[in-house]
């Protein structure tokens, strides 16, 4: 339960310091979640955690290629940063790549 709270606080902080664009993204994501059009970030993160361990560094919500995407940066236990792209509707992992 504590890890969940820490994670949510971290995500909120990232959204706060990212500026006005992040505020618009947050509002859009919230509207879509409330309308049942996309999965909540919490659900997406639970799915991601089943497939990979590590610490979430950053989360972005984007609309690209006509679909909603959560971009999640994770620092794994070896110190490698990964960027995961997850379809916000289906929860399906679209792309996973190591950051430079």
Residue pairs with C-beta under 8 A, 6 or more apart in sequence:
4 42
7 45
7 56
8 42
10 56
11 41
11 56
11 59
14 22
14 58
14 59
15 22
15 23
15 25
15 26
15 59
16 22
18 60
22 60
25 60
25 61
25 62
26 61
28 61
28 63
29 38
29 41
29 61
29 68
29 88
32 38
32 68
32 88
33 39
33 40
37 68
37 89
38 68
38 88
38 89
39 88
39 89
39 90
39 91
41 59
41 61
41 70
43 91
44 70
44 72
44 86
44 88
44 91
45 56
45 59
45 72
47 86
47 91
48 72
48 74
48 84
48 86
48 93
51 93
52 74
52 76
52 82
52 84
53 76
53 77
54 74
54 75
54 76
54 77
54 82
55 74
55 75
56 72
56 73
56 74
57 73
57 74
57 75
57 81
58 71
58 72
58 73
59 70
59 71
59 72
59 73
60 70
60 71
61 68
61 69
61 70
61 71
61 88
62 68
62 69
62 71
63 69
67 87
67 88
67 89
68 87
68 88
68 89
69 85
69 86
69 87
69 88
69 94
70 85
70 86
70 88
71 83
71 84
71 85
71 86
72 83
72 84
72 85
72 86
73 81
73 82
73 83
73 84
73 99
74 81
74 82
74 84
75 81
75 82
76 82
80 98
80 99
81 98
81 99
82 96
82 97
82 98
82 99
83 95
83 96
83 97
83 98
83 99
84 93
84 95
84 96
85 93
85 94
85 95
85 96
86 92
86 93
86 94
87 93
87 94
